[in-house]
Amino acid sequence: MDTVGYAYALTVFVGGLIGYIKAGSVPSLVSGSVFAVLAGLGARNVSRDGRNVLLALVVSLILCLVMGLRFSKSGKFMPAGLVSLLSLIMSARYASRLL
């Protein structure tokens, strides 16, 4: 079971939820929910077949890019820097499984 992948998906969802609660940001809630579901589906795929990492890898790469750009613009580690760092780690993890 891809426990780390499921934890990552939960973290993405909680981040979107916190963005909604703190700032009333509906886009944070929606994007956090969508990416969390996709990351969860990716983790399910990896759980079933350890080499089926494509969805999980794409989701983590997109989040790494988008949140990395937000972090570079804002300079604030929370939440963009944290999510981009976690996404970079997950991307490396899934890419290593692909190889």
MARBA-301232 format. One line per 8 residues: number of its first residue (from 0); for each residue y, x, z of N, C-alpha, C, CB. Coordinates in steps of 0.001 Angstrom, whole numbers. Atoms other than C-alpha are relative to their C-alpha. Glycine has a CB too. Layout:
BEGIN
NUM	Y:X:Z:Y:X:Z:Y:X:Z:Y:X:Z | ...
***
This chain:
BEGIN
0	-1181:843:0:0:0:0:1239:884:0:1:-957:1217 | -1240:-769:118:3452:1282:-947:992:-444:1079:620:-172:-1416 | -830:389:-1149:4988:820:2501:1429:502:-150:-604:536:1301 | -1337:-579:186:7906:3115:1688:779:-816:-1041:-101:1495:-442 | -646:815:1029:8663:1072:-1438:447:-1350:531:-938:-203:-1167 | -380:1284:-599:8649:-2179:501:1165:171:985:-1211:-632:717 | -1110:-273:-927:10909:-649:3164:1299:222:-761:-314:1229:876 | -1170:-217:856:13287:469:413:548:-1338:-508:-362:919:-1193
8	-417:1316:480:13353:-3068:-1030:694:-788:1112:-1211:-786:-533 | -602:691:-1142:14091:-4495:2422:1374:584:326:-920:92:1230 | -1283:-659:-266:16882:-1941:2932:1056:-435:-1008:-162:1526:-35 | -932:449:1039:18478:-2930:-377:448:-1431:280:-653:96:-1403 | -354:1385:-314:18341:-6605:596:940:-79:1195:-1256:-819:275 | -835:17:-1214:19794:-5990:4062:1394:526:-320:-648:848:1133 | -1313:-521:395:22590:-3934:2487:835:-1057:-701:-161:1211:-908 | -713:1084:674:23526:-6824:211:410:-1099:963:-855:-583:-1102
16	-290:1015:-1006:23352:-9245:3118:1152:428:902:-1243:-286:837 | -1092:-517:-837:25596:-7057:5261:1319:-34:-763:-307:1441:469 | -1212:73:820:28087:-6807:2388:548:-1410:-65:-278:505:-1404 | -422:1390:17:28168:-10583:2247:566:-429:1350:-1165:-895:-388 | -434:407:-1338:28503:-11043:6011:1334:647:357:-1065:370:1048 | -1214:-720:-403:31185:-8378:6505:1201:-318:-881:-254:1485:-24 | -1125:134:919:33291:-8894:3383:4:-1319:-761:-8:1134:-975 | 86:1248:740:32205:-12284:2106:-279:218:-1476:1268:-781:164
24	242:-377:1383:31055:-10575:-1082:-1269:-649:-537:-93:1513:-126 | 1133:669:636:28843:-12943:-3039:-692:943:-989:465:-1287:-718 | 687:-941:894:28209:-10249:-5708:-915:973:753:1024:787:-804 | 870:-870:-793:26806:-7980:-2969:-1290:-706:368:715:465:1263 | 1178:773:-377:24460:-10707:-1809:-920:-220:-1200:416:-1346:599 | 802:284:1191:23318:-11589:-5326:-658:1272:-529:869:-639:-1094 | 580:-1235:541:22872:-8017:-6560:-997:617:976:1108:1011:-326 | 941:-501:-992:21232:-6955:-3303:-1309:-765:-34:605:-77:1384
32	1207:835:56:18806:-9863:-3554:-805:271:-1267:375:-1487:71 | 689:-226:1271:17994:-9301:-7230:-685:1363:-4:987:-103:-1178 | 585:-1334:2:17465:-5563:-6845:-1098:137:1056:1083:1044:234 | 1048:-39:-1023:15445:-6093:-3652:-1281:-649:-516:473:-707:1285 | 1181:654:566:13112:-8514:-5424:-656:910:-1038:379:-1361:-635 | 556:-902:1019:12719:-6108:-8341:-656:1226:635:1101:445:-973 | 588:-1150:-694:12108:-3178:-5984:-1292:-406:699:999:591:1021 | 1215:501:-630:9568:-5289:-4097:-1125:-203:-1007:285:-1301:717
40	1003:146:1058:7781:-6158:-7339:-505:1367:-454:585:-775:-1197 | 400:-1359:344:7796:-2470:-8219:-937:588:1042:1223:884:-154 | 863:-485:-1078:6294:-1627:-4834:-1367:-679:-57:658:-243:1370 | 1278:703:155:3630:-4287:-5400:-819:610:-1132:236:-1500:-266 | 694:-635:1122:2796:-2724:-8768:-599:1343:412:961:192:-1181 | 468:-1311:-459:2516:710:-7155:-1150:-168:989:1157:798:651 | 1073:255:-962:361:-750:-4390:-1313:-306:-709:378:-1159:927 | 1202:349:759:-2067:-2114:-6957:-543:1177:-801:295:-1156:-934
48	387:-1159:811:-2083:1013:-9130:1050:1077:230:-123:-368:-1537 | -933:-1058:-387:-490:4215:-7867:775:637:-1139:-734:1050:704 | -713:-572:1144:531:5243:-11382:877:-1022:-716:-988:590:-980 | -809:1052:616:2199:1922:-12293:1382:-31:664:-705:-1390:124 | -1266:-197:-695:5637:3100:-11241:1220:-357:-845:107:1423:447 | -1130:166:915:7792:2110:-14227:1092:-909:564:-488:-556:-1317 | -1008:925:-528:9541:-913:-12684:706:598:1214:-648:-1345:376 | -578:-583:-1212:10062:804:-9332:917:1167:-344:-1110:463:957
56	-803:-1148:414:11377:3931:-11046:1296:-445:-653:-789:885:-959 | -1208:490:686:13815:2019:-13272:982:-607:999:-373:-1047:-1077 | -867:630:-1006:15163:-19:-10346:689:1065:850:-816:-960:902 | -591:-1030:-857:15686:3052:-8166:984:878:-787:-1107:872:623 | -941:-780:817:17344:4971:-11038:1303:-766:-240:-644:369:-1346 | -1209:816:208:19739:2094:-11779:837:-44:1275:-378:-1440:-440 | -739:38:-1264:20673:1768:-8108:616:1361:325:-923:-444:1142 | -521:-1346:-238:21094:5537:-7841:1270:220:-819:-1064:1070:-352
64	-1154:-178:885:23485:5541:-10810:1177:-871:425:-385:-321:-1441 | -1082:933:-332:25492:2444:-9876:623:329:1360:-525:-1445:0 | -540:-270:-1331:25825:3229:-6183:557:1423:98:-1084:-216:1063 | -568:-1344:43:26398:6916:-6910:1408:-10:-570:-885:923:-823 | -1349:133:565:29380:5975:-9088:951:-647:1005:-39:-828:-1300 | -835:631:-1030:30691:3683:-6343:354:989:1111:-720:-1221:595 | -238:-998:-1038:30294:6477:-3806:1018:1036:-472:-1317:689:396 | -934:-1008:509:32148:8948:-6030:1423:-552:-86:-453:497:-1378
72	-1331:610:62:35034:6486:-6434:586:-239:1385:-62:-1313:-760 | -508:373:-1323:35292:5416:-2791:-15:1163:984:-815:-1143:559 | 141:-1097:-948:34164:8567:-1003:-587:-437:1337:1334:645:228 | 558:525:-1246:32660:6334:1687:-1520:36:-67:500:-1443:268 | 1451:-124:-10:29089:7088:2657:-686:-1349:168:-432:938:1106 | 605:1313:-229:28384:3556:3855:707:-1042:-847:61:-386:1497 | 1430:23:243:26977:1703:2039:-411:760:-1271:-464:-1426:-89 | 336:-541:1322:27203:3255:-1434:-688:1356:70:1247:118:-838
80	595:-1326:-104:26397:6816:-410:-1426:-55:514:834:876:902 | 1346:137:-565:23398:5782:1659:-978:-557:-1031:29:-906:1237 | 893:608:982:21926:3554:-1040:-248:963:-1161:590:-1329:-520 | 214:-953:1091:22488:6196:-3719:-929:1129:437:1341:576:-481 | 893:-1041:-503:20789:8830:-1543:-1437:-498:106:481:496:1359 | 1341:582:-97:17833:6568:-772:-596:-232:-1390:46:-1325:785 | 473:256:1362:17602:5628:-4445:-382:1289:-704:1066:-734:-805 | 350:-1301:575:17605:9282:-5465:-1356:468:531:1095:1049:319
88	1279:-380:-610:14764:9969:-3029:-1141:-837:-583:59:-173:1538 | 1037:863:550:12806:6966:-4288:-259:316:-1473:394:-1469:163 | 179:-375:1408:13405:7974:-7907:-862:1251:-114:1367:231:-680 | 792:-1232:12:12029:11437:-7205:-1442:-290:402:618:1053:946 | 1343:359:-469:9075:9931:-5353:-806:-676:-1105:90:-924:1222 | 715:707:1060:8176:7577:-8192:-201:882:-1227:753:-1265:-388 | 147:-909:1147:8803:10194:-10891:-1152:977:237:1318:779:-254 | 1092:-921:-290:6398:12568:-9127:-1358:-692:-150:150:573:1416
96	1250:748:190:3732:9842:-9161:-298:-194:-1476:72:-1361:701 | 168:171:1431:4323:9364:-12861:-600:1246:-629:1331:-331:-656 | 503:-1267:528:3616:13017:-13500:-1345:302:620:992:1151:268
***
